[in-house]
Each structure stands twice: as C-alpha cells, then as structure tokens.
Amino acid sequence: MKYIETLREGEKIQEIYFCKSKTTAMTKTGKQYDSVVLQDKTGAVDGKIWDPNSLGIDDFDAMDYVDIVAEVTVFNGTTQLNIKRVRKAHEGEYDEREYLPVSEKDIDTMYEELKGIIGTVKNEYLKKLLEMFYVDNDGLVKRIKNHSAAKSVHHSFVGGLLEHTLSVTKICDCFAKLYPIINRDLLVTAAIFHDIGKINELSTFPTNDYTDEGQLLGHIVLGYHMIADAIKKIDGFPVKLGNELKHCILSHHGELEFGSPKKPALIEAIALSFADNADAKMETAKEILNSTQPPEGTEWLGYNRYIDSNIRKTSV
C-alpha cells in the first residue's frame, strides 16, 4: 500500500483511501470541481477533482473507500492529489485497519503510565474523582484510549487524546517540581481532566468530526459540566477545591480569544495553559515537519497559521 505520508511530488499513484470529506466548489472562472480529504493510518491529504463530470469519475460520497488514480502535486508547500479517476471500492478490496491514523506510541502503555501518575495524587477527593473516570469506568476508559484530541492540527489520531493528556500531565508535573508554590495535586488533576470534554465534542473514528453538542458548546464547557456533575457525587468534596479545579479547566486555553471562558487566575491554571499550548504546538510542528515538503529551491516549508511562522527542518 502507498501510504499518504510517503507521497512525493510528481508521483503517479493508484491506491485505495478512505474519503473523509467531499465538497463541491467553484473556480474563479465559474467551473465546478470537487474537493476531497483522503485518509489512511499515516495521515490525510487534500485531493482535487477538477472535472467531476469526466469519464472515469464515478459516483462516491464522504465515508466511502475509494480507488483513485492521481498525480501527487505540492501547493503552498502542502501535498495534494490531482485526481484523474475514481471509483467506490468494494468490500474485500481494503482492510479498514489501514485507514485509521493511530498514535506511534503504545496506547496501553500510555494508559498505565497515566494511571501510575493518578496513584501519586495524595488529596483523597481529587484522587477519587480521577479514579471515577480513569480507573473504575471501563467503558469510559475505552473511549478515552481510542479518541483523538482534535479534528485536525494536532493529535488527530486514535490514542491522540490519551497521548496529549499524558504529555500535558508530565509537563505539569515538571512545573510542580520546579515551582514548589504550585499545588501539585490540583495541577496534575487539572491536566488529566483538561480535555476530557473532547470525548463528547468529537465523534469516534473514522468520522472524527464535531458532534452537534461539540459545535454548540465546545470541549471546555462540556468538560466543565462533566467534572461538575462528578464532583456532586463525591460526599464532602470541598467547594473551594472544586471551584479551583473547574477554573483550571475553564481557563486552560489561556486567553479569551482562544476560547477560554476565563483567563487563568491561579498559578496552577497558568501552568496548565502553558503546558497545553506547549504540547499542542510541539506536536503541530512535528506533524508539519514530517508531512510537508518545501517548495523547490528552498528548505523553508512556508507560513503555517497554527505556528504563526515560516519554519524549516533543523540542519543535521
């Protein structure tokens, strides 16, 4: 199989991919074309069908597996496919396991590491809250293990939510060691819970798209309500501690313009927002460096709006 991450400009390919989305648009000259996003377990790529009514372009829809003939091109530093022929693939022609992007790290190992960190939390109320989600609820644990952390941009793969959560938690643990003023139990708990709302904001694979409540409310609000409801089930949970934890979740994007209902007002909330942003940016940069080809004649990959910079790979 020709995996998407191995595609290089100028190649001509015939391969089966999963069609994640399909939209119809118009060129500046008023000519209709189809734009698709194709996916396999190594990533996704944009494709264009410039003449959708031509011979060899059969009917297909989003969520179909499609057999394509295409030329690999690069536009603004990003790999694209110029699709010449396409047909809906038949059952038996593909193995669904080849089309779900999966974390490079072992999911069960990551879960055990996160569970080990939960075991170090000393506050009985925070520990009980963590165990309600990550230890005592097998169904929820399965969802967390298999969920992504985003539709795109960073950690948009099976196990992505767990990988991101573990990384943010480990960064926060380092902050707590460097700055003893931090309440480690609060910060670690907030880190583990900060994106829990994403299990309801995003649908499962292969769709991995925003749910209705995800579109309307977003993962911060959804996560806040999940934690608030769970706290009510723990007798004697301190009100002030509960509010501090909920504040960390509500403010973890750092700025109002980035979607946080509140700006960080606790040192733990500040640390969480830094850790979340750091891991998201580092993963985004890694994915750009692994998947983007520089234009001919330069090493620079072009401006990326998520990094807000033009970047290149480090020299050897």
Backbone hydrogen bonds in HBPLUS format (Angstrom, degrees):
<---DONOR---> <-ACCEPTOR-->    atom                        ^
c    i                          cat <-CA-CA->   ^        H-A-AA   ^      H-
h    n   atom  resd res      DA  || num        DHA   H-A  angle D-A-AA Bond
n    s   type  num  typ     dist DA aas  dist angle  dist       angle   num
A0006-THR N   A0003-TYR O   3.04 MM   3  5.58 153.8  2.11 113.7 121.7     1
A0007-LEU N   A0004-ILE O   3.13 MM   3  5.41 166.3  2.15 113.9 118.2     2
A0011-GLU N   A0008-ARG O   3.14 MM   3  6.00 162.5  2.18 146.9 149.0     3
A0010-GLY N   A0072-VAL O   2.83 MM  62  5.36 168.8  1.84 147.0 144.0     4
A0072-VAL N   A0011-GLU O   2.83 MM  61  5.29 167.1  1.85 160.5 163.9     5
A0013-ILE N   A0070-ALA O   2.88 MM  57  5.48 162.4  1.91 159.1 164.7     6
A0070-ALA N   A0013-ILE O   2.96 MM  57  5.48 158.8  2.01 151.3 157.9     7
A0015-GLU N   A0068-ILE O   3.05 MM  53  5.62 143.3  2.19 145.5 156.3     8
A0068-ILE N   A0015-GLU O   2.90 MM  53  5.62 171.7  1.91 156.6 154.3     9
A0017-TYR N   A0066-VAL O   2.96 MM  49  5.59 152.4  2.04 155.4 158.6    10
A0066-VAL N   A0017-TYR O   2.84 MM  49  5.59 161.3  1.88 169.5 170.6    11
A0018-PHE N   A0039-GLN O   3.05 MM  21  5.09 168.2  2.06 156.0 153.0    12
A0039-GLN N   A0018-PHE O   2.78 MM  21  5.09 148.0  1.88 144.1 154.8    13
A0019-CYS N   A0064-ASP O   2.82 MM  45  5.50 171.7  1.83 167.5 170.3    14
A0063-MET N   A0019-CYS O   2.67 MM  44  5.36 166.8  1.69 167.9 167.8    15
A0020-LYS N   A0037-VAL O   2.74 MM  17  5.42 140.7  1.90 157.3 169.8    16
A0037-VAL N   A0021-SER O   3.05 MM  16  5.23 151.5  2.14 136.3 138.1    17
A0023-THR N   A0035-SER O   2.85 MM  12  5.27 161.8  1.88 155.0 161.3    18
A0035-SER N   A0023-THR O   2.76 MM  12  5.27 167.9  1.77 160.0 164.3    19
A0025-ALA N   A0033-TYR O   2.90 MM   8  5.56 169.9  1.91 165.8 169.0    20
A0033-TYR N   A0025-ALA O   2.97 MM   8  5.56 157.6  2.02 146.2 148.3    21
A0027-THR N   A0031-LYS O   2.80 MM   4  5.19 159.3  1.84 142.5 148.9    22
A0030-GLY N   A0027-THR O   2.93 MM   3  5.17 163.3  1.96 113.5 116.7    23
A0034-ASP N   A0049-ILE O   3.04 MM  15  5.03 163.7  2.07 140.1 142.7    24
A0049-ILE N   A0034-ASP O   2.85 MM  15  5.03 165.6  1.87 152.9 154.9    25
A0036-VAL N   A0047-GLY O   2.88 MM  11  5.06 169.3  1.89 146.4 149.9    26
A0047-GLY N   A0036-VAL O   2.79 MM  11  5.06 154.8  1.86 150.7 149.6    27
A0038-LEU N   A0045-VAL O   2.89 MM   7  5.37 167.8  1.91 163.1 160.3    28
A0045-VAL N   A0038-LEU O   2.84 MM   7  5.37 149.2  1.94 149.3 157.9    29
A0040-ASP N   A0043-GLY O   2.97 MM   3  5.63 162.3  2.00 166.3 171.5    30
A0043-GLY N   A0040-ASP O   3.19 MM   3  5.63 162.6  2.22 114.8 119.9    31
A0041-LYS N   A0098-GLU O   2.86 MM  57  5.43 151.6  1.94 137.1 128.1    32
A0081-LEU N   A0046-ASP O   2.92 MM  35  6.34 140.3  2.08 139.7 152.0    33
A0048-LYS N   A0081-LEU O   2.82 MM  33  6.20 159.8  1.86 171.3 174.9    34
A0083-ILE N   A0048-LYS O   2.92 MM  35  5.88 154.1  1.99 154.1 161.7    35
A0054-SER N   A0051-ASP O   3.10 MM   3  5.62 165.9  2.12 123.4 124.8    36
A0057-ILE N   A0054-SER O   3.28 MM   3  5.97 154.3  2.35 137.8 137.5    37
A0086-VAL N   A0056-GLY O   2.98 MM  30  6.38 165.1  2.01 154.2 154.5    38
A0058-ASP N   A0086-VAL O   2.94 MM  28  5.94 171.6  1.95 158.8 157.6    39
A0064-ASP N   A0061-ASP O   3.19 MM   3  5.75 138.5  2.37 136.6 136.4    40
A0089-ALA N   A0065-TYR O   2.71 MM  24  5.41 164.2  1.73 142.5 146.1    41
A0067-ASP N   A0087-ARG O   2.79 MM  20  5.33 160.3  1.82 162.3 167.4    42
A0087-ARG N   A0067-ASP O   2.99 MM  20  5.33 144.5  2.12 140.6 151.7    43
A0069-VAL N   A0085-ARG O   2.91 MM  16  4.96 154.3  1.97 138.4 137.5    44
A0084-LYS N   A0069-VAL O   2.80 MM  15  5.63 157.8  1.85 153.1 160.8    45
A0085-ARG N   A0069-VAL O   3.21 MM  16  4.96 162.4  2.25 136.4 138.6    46
A0071-GLU N   A0082-ASN O   2.99 MM  11  5.12 156.7  2.05 131.8 137.4    47
A0082-ASN N   A0071-GLU O   2.84 MM  11  5.12 173.1  1.84 156.6 158.7    48
A0073-THR N   A0080-GLN O   2.87 MM   7  5.20 171.2  1.88 147.0 149.9    49
A0080-GLN N   A0073-THR O   2.83 MM   7  5.20 165.5  1.85 141.7 142.4    50
A0075-PHE N   A0078-THR O   2.90 MM   3  5.26 165.5  1.92 148.7 147.1    51
A0078-THR N   A0075-PHE O   2.99 MM   3  5.26 164.7  2.01 112.9 117.7    52
A0093-GLU N   A0090-HIS O   3.02 MM   3  5.73 156.9  2.08 141.5 144.0    53
A0098-GLU N   A0095-ASP O   2.88 MM   3  5.75 165.5  1.90 131.2 135.5    54
A0099-TYR N   A0096-GLU O   3.07 MM   3  5.52 166.6  2.08 117.7 121.3    55
A0158-VAL N   A0101-PRO O   2.69 MM  57  6.02 159.0  1.74 158.5 150.9    56
A0103-SER N   A0158-VAL O   2.90 MM  55  6.00 150.8  1.99 169.7 166.8    57
A0110-MET N   A0106-ASP O   3.05 MM   4  6.34 158.0  2.10 151.4 157.5    58
A0111-TYR N   A0107-ILE O   2.97 MM   4  6.23 159.3  2.01 150.8 156.7    59
A0112-GLU N   A0108-ASP O   3.01 MM   4  6.23 160.1  2.05 147.5 152.2    60
A0113-GLU N   A0109-THR O   3.02 MM   4  6.25 151.4  2.10 145.7 153.7    61
A0114-LEU N   A0110-MET O   2.92 MM   4  6.21 159.2  1.96 152.6 158.0    62
A0115-LYS N   A0111-TYR O   2.85 MM   4  6.08 158.9  1.90 151.6 157.9    63
A0116-GLY N   A0112-GLU O   2.91 MM   4  6.08 143.1  2.05 138.3 148.2    64
A0117-ILE N   A0113-GLU O   3.11 MM   4  6.49 145.9  2.23 143.6 151.8    65
A0117-ILE N   A0114-LEU O   3.12 MM   3  5.13 120.3  2.49  94.5 108.7    66
A0118-ILE N   A0114-LEU O   3.01 MM   4  6.38 155.0  2.07 148.5 155.6    67
A0119-GLY N   A0115-LYS O   3.08 MM   4  6.37 143.8  2.22 139.7 149.0    68
A0120-THR N   A0117-ILE O   2.93 MM   3  5.26 152.3  2.00 108.1 117.0    69
A0121-VAL N   A0118-ILE O   3.14 MM   3  5.51 161.7  2.17 112.1 117.7    70
A0127-LYS N   A0123-ASN O   2.94 MM   4  6.04 162.1  1.97 157.2 163.0    71
A0128-LYS N   A0124-GLU O   3.05 MM   4  6.05 155.6  2.11 135.3 141.8    72
A0129-LEU N   A0125-TYR O   3.03 MM   4  6.22 157.2  2.09 144.4 150.6    73
A0130-LEU N   A0126-LEU O   2.94 MM   4  6.19 160.4  1.98 150.0 154.9    74
A0131-GLU N   A0127-LYS O   2.93 MM   4  6.15 159.2  1.98 150.0 155.8    75
A0132-MET N   A0128-LYS O   3.02 MM   4  6.23 141.7  2.18 143.5 153.2    76
A0133-PHE N   A0130-LEU O   3.15 MM   3  5.50 134.1  2.38 103.8 114.7    77
A0134-TYR N   A0130-LEU O   2.87 MM   4  5.97 174.8  1.88 163.2 165.0    78
A0135-VAL N   A0131-GLU O   3.08 MM   4  4.65 148.5  2.18 121.8 124.2    79
A0136-ASP N   A0131-GLU O   2.80 MM   5  5.84 172.1  1.81 168.8 166.4    80
A0141-VAL N   A0137-ASN O   2.96 MM   4  6.20 161.5  1.99 156.7 162.7    81
A0142-LYS N   A0138-ASP O   2.99 MM   4  6.19 157.0  2.05 147.9 153.2    82
A0143-ARG N   A0139-GLY O   3.18 MM   4  6.48 154.1  2.25 141.4 147.9    83
A0144-ILE N   A0140-LEU O   2.89 MM   4  6.18 162.2  1.93 155.6 160.3    84
A0145-LYS N   A0141-VAL O   2.91 MM   4  6.11 160.7  1.95 152.5 157.5    85
A0146-ASN N   A0142-LYS O   3.20 MM   4  6.33 146.3  2.32 143.0 150.7    86
A0161-LEU N   A0147-HIS O   3.08 MM  14  5.64 174.9  2.08 130.5 131.1    87
A0149-ALA N   A0155-HIS O   2.89 MM   6  5.28 175.3  1.89 157.3 155.8    88
A0154-HIS N   A0152-SER O   2.89 MM   2  5.86 132.5  2.12 111.9  97.1    89
A0160-GLY N   A0157-PHE O   2.75 MM   3  5.07 151.0  1.84 139.4 138.7    90
A0163-GLU N   A0159-GLY O   2.91 MM   4  6.09 162.4  1.94 153.1 158.7    91
A0164-HIS N   A0160-GLY O   2.91 MM   4  5.99 167.1  1.92 149.5 153.0    92
A0165-THR N   A0161-LEU O   2.91 MM   4  5.98 162.1  1.94 146.3 152.1    93
A0166-LEU N   A0162-LEU O   2.91 MM   4  6.04 163.9  1.94 150.9 154.9    94
A0167-SER N   A0163-GLU O   3.02 MM   4  6.20 161.3  2.05 147.3 152.7    95
A0168-VAL N   A0164-HIS O   2.93 MM   4  6.11 170.6  1.94 157.5 159.7    96
A0169-THR N   A0165-THR O   2.96 MM   4  6.07 156.9  2.01 145.8 152.8    97
A0170-LYS N   A0166-LEU O   2.94 MM   4  6.16 155.8  2.00 149.2 155.2    98
A0171-ILE N   A0167-SER O   2.98 MM   4  6.25 155.2  2.04 150.4 157.3    99
A0172-CYS N   A0168-VAL O   2.93 MM   4  6.15 160.2  1.97 148.2 153.9   100
A0173-ASP N   A0169-THR O   2.87 MM   4  6.13 147.2  1.98 143.8 153.3   101
A0174-CYS N   A0170-LYS O   3.09 MM   4  6.37 148.4  2.19 140.4 147.9   102
A0174-CYS N   A0171-ILE O   3.09 MM   3  5.13 118.8  2.48  94.4 109.3   103
A0175-PHE N   A0171-ILE O   3.00 MM   4  6.41 152.8  2.08 147.7 155.5   104
A0176-ALA N   A0172-CYS O   2.96 MM   4  6.27 155.8  2.02 149.4 155.4   105
A0177-LYS N   A0173-ASP O   3.14 MM   4  6.45 143.1  2.28 140.2 149.4   106
A0177-LYS N   A0174-CYS O   3.13 MM   3  5.12 122.9  2.47  95.1 109.3   107
A0178-LEU N   A0174-CYS O   2.97 MM   4  6.25 154.0  2.04 151.7 159.0   108
A0179-TYR N   A0175-PHE O   2.84 MM   4  5.94 150.0  1.93 154.0 161.8   109
A0182-ILE N   A0179-TYR O   2.99 MM   3  5.96 172.0  1.99 133.2 135.6   110
A0187-LEU N   A0183-ASN O   2.99 MM   4  6.24 168.7  2.01 160.2 163.7   111
A0188-VAL N   A0184-ARG O   2.83 MM   4  5.91 176.8  1.83 164.2 165.2   112
A0189-THR N   A0185-ASP O   3.04 MM   4  6.01 158.9  2.09 140.5 147.1   113
A0190-ALA N   A0186-LEU O   2.89 MM   4  6.05 161.2  1.93 149.8 155.4   114
A0191-ALA N   A0187-LEU O   2.88 MM   4  6.09 153.3  1.95 148.6 156.3   115
A0192-ILE N   A0188-VAL O   3.00 MM   4  6.25 158.2  2.05 149.7 154.7   116
A0193-PHE N   A0189-THR O   3.05 MM   4  6.26 145.8  2.17 145.7 155.1   117
A0194-HIS N   A0190-ALA O   2.80 MM   4  5.55 121.2  2.15 143.6 157.3   118
A0196-ILE N   A0193-PHE O   3.04 MM   3  5.19 174.2  2.04 119.9 121.0   119
A0198-LYS N   A0195-ASP O   2.94 MM   3  5.69 167.0  1.96 124.0 128.4   120
A0199-ILE N   A0196-ILE O   3.29 MM   3  6.19 169.7  2.30 123.3 125.2   121
A0200-ASN N   A0197-GLY O   3.07 MM   3  5.64 156.1  2.13 112.7 119.9   122
A0201-GLU N   A0197-GLY O   2.96 MM   4  6.18 136.4  2.16 138.5 151.5   123
A0202-LEU N   A0198-LYS O   3.12 MM   4  5.77 163.5  2.15 139.7 140.7   124
A0211-THR N   A0201-GLU O   2.93 MM  10  5.65 167.5  1.94 142.4 145.3   125
A0203-SER N   A0209-ASP O   2.76 MM   6  5.41 160.7  1.80 154.7 160.6   126
A0208-ASN N   A0204-THR O   2.98 MM   4  5.10 172.3  1.99 121.3 121.1   127
A0215-GLN N   A0211-THR O   2.90 MM   4  6.17 152.6  1.97 148.0 153.8   128
A0216-LEU N   A0212-ASP O   3.03 MM   4  6.28 158.4  2.08 147.2 153.3   129
A0217-LEU N   A0213-GLU O   2.82 MM   4  5.64 158.8  1.87 143.2 148.9   130
A0218-GLY N   A0214-GLY O   2.99 MM   4  4.62 125.1  2.30 108.2 124.0   131
A0222-LEU N   A0218-GLY O   3.11 MM   4  6.26 165.4  2.13 153.3 157.7   132
A0223-GLY N   A0219-HIS O   2.79 MM   4  5.71 158.3  1.84 139.4 145.8   133
A0224-TYR N   A0220-ILE O   2.95 MM   4  6.12 155.4  2.01 144.1 151.2   134
A0225-HIS N   A0221-VAL O   3.08 MM   4  6.35 162.0  2.11 151.7 154.9   135
A0226-MET N   A0222-LEU O   3.04 MM   4  6.32 153.8  2.11 146.2 153.9   136
A0227-ILE N   A0223-GLY O   3.01 MM   4  6.24 163.5  2.04 155.3 158.3   137
A0228-ALA N   A0224-TYR O   2.83 MM   4  6.00 162.8  1.86 152.3 158.1   138
A0229-ASP N   A0225-HIS O   2.90 MM   4  5.92 161.9  1.93 146.2 150.6   139
A0230-ALA N   A0226-MET O   3.12 MM   4  6.26 153.0  2.20 138.9 146.4   140
A0231-ILE N   A0227-ILE O   2.91 MM   4  6.10 157.7  1.96 153.7 159.3   141
A0232-LYS N   A0228-ALA O   3.36 MM   4  6.60 149.4  2.46 141.5 147.9   142
A0233-LYS N   A0230-ALA O   3.00 MM   3  5.38 149.2  2.09 109.1 118.4   143
A0234-ILE N   A0231-ILE O   3.06 MM   3  5.45 165.6  2.08 115.2 119.8   144
A0237-PHE N   A0234-ILE O   3.28 MM   3  5.80 156.7  2.34 137.9 134.2   145
A0242-GLY N   A0238-PRO O   2.95 MM   4  6.18 159.1  2.00 152.6 158.9   146
A0243-ASN N   A0239-VAL O   2.95 MM   4  6.22 156.2  2.01 151.7 157.9   147
A0244-GLU N   A0240-LYS O   2.96 MM   4  6.21 151.2  2.04 146.4 154.6   148
A0245-LEU N   A0241-LEU O   2.99 MM   4  6.24 159.2  2.03 151.0 156.0   149
A0246-LYS N   A0242-GLY O   2.95 MM   4  6.15 164.8  1.98 149.4 153.9   150
A0247-HIS N   A0243-ASN O   2.82 MM   4  5.95 148.4  1.92 141.3 150.5   151
A0248-CYS N   A0244-GLU O   3.09 MM   4  6.36 154.5  2.16 144.1 149.8   152
A0249-ILE N   A0245-LEU O   3.21 MM   4  6.57 153.1  2.28 147.7 154.4   153
A0250-LEU N   A0246-LYS O   2.93 MM   4  6.18 164.1  1.96 152.2 156.6   154
A0251-SER N   A0247-HIS O   2.95 MM   4  6.04 140.2  2.12 149.0 158.7   155
A0254-GLY N   A0251-SER O   2.93 MM   3  5.60 161.9  1.97 123.0 128.8   156
A0258-PHE N   A0255-GLU O   3.06 MM   3  5.26 149.6  2.16 103.3 112.8   157
A0260-SER N   A0255-GLU O   3.32 MM   5  5.79 158.5  2.37 147.9 141.9   158
A0259-GLY N   A0256-LEU O   3.06 MM   3  5.37 161.6  2.09 113.9 115.8   159
A0269-ALA N   A0266-LEU O   3.02 MM   3  5.09 119.5  2.40  97.4 112.5   160
A0270-ILE N   A0266-LEU O   2.98 MM   4  6.34 153.2  2.05 153.1 160.9   161
A0271-ALA N   A0267-ILE O   3.00 MM   4  6.19 164.2  2.02 145.9 149.8   162
A0272-LEU N   A0268-GLU O   2.94 MM   4  6.13 157.2  2.00 144.7 151.0   163
A0273-SER N   A0269-ALA O   3.01 MM   4  6.18 159.8  2.05 145.6 150.5   164
A0274-PHE N   A0270-ILE O   3.09 MM   4  6.38 156.7  2.15 151.3 157.4   165
A0275-ALA N   A0271-ALA O   2.96 MM   4  6.19 162.2  2.00 151.4 156.5   166
A0276-ASP N   A0272-LEU O   2.88 MM   4  6.01 166.3  1.90 156.0 159.4   167
A0277-ASN N   A0273-SER O   3.08 MM   4  6.12 163.3  2.11 142.1 147.0   168
A0278-ALA N   A0274-PHE O   2.86 MM   4  5.98 156.9  1.91 148.3 155.4   169
A0279-ASP N   A0275-ALA O   3.04 MM   4  6.22 170.1  2.05 152.8 154.4   170
A0280-ALA N   A0276-ASP O   3.05 MM   4  6.15 163.4  2.08 148.1 153.3   171
A0281-LYS N   A0277-ASN O   2.93 MM   4  6.00 163.5  1.96 149.3 153.9   172
A0282-MET N   A0278-ALA O   2.93 MM   4  6.05 161.9  1.96 150.5 155.9   173
A0283-GLU N   A0279-ASP O   2.98 MM   4  6.05 164.3  2.01 149.1 153.2   174
A0284-THR N   A0280-ALA O   2.96 MM   4  6.07 156.0  2.02 143.1 150.5   175
A0285-ALA N   A0281-LYS O   2.88 MM   4  6.07 164.3  1.90 150.7 154.6   176
A0286-LYS N   A0282-MET O   2.93 MM   4  6.11 158.3  1.98 145.3 151.6   177
A0287-GLU N   A0283-GLU O   2.92 MM   4  6.13 161.1  1.95 151.5 155.9   178
A0288-ILE N   A0284-THR O   2.93 MM   4  6.19 154.0  2.00 150.3 157.9   179
A0289-LEU N   A0285-ALA O   2.92 MM   4  6.11 168.0  1.93 154.9 157.9   180
A0290-ASN N   A0286-LYS O   2.99 MM   4  6.14 144.0  2.13 143.6 153.4   181
A0291-SER N   A0287-GLU O   3.08 MM   4  6.04 132.6  2.32 138.5 148.8   182
A0291-SER N   A0288-ILE O   3.25 MM   3  5.33 136.6  2.45  97.7 109.1   183
A0292-THR N   A0288-ILE O   2.93 MM   4  5.51 145.3  2.05 156.2 157.3   184
A0298-THR N   A0295-PRO O   3.21 MM   3  5.94 147.0  2.32 147.6 145.1   185
A0301-LEU N   A0311-ILE O   2.83 MM  10  5.76 173.6  1.83 166.2 168.4   186
A0304-ASN N   A0309-SER O   3.01 MM   5  5.73 153.7  2.08 134.6 139.4   187
A0308-ASP N   A0304-ASN O   2.65 MM   4  5.54 133.1  1.86 144.3 160.3   188
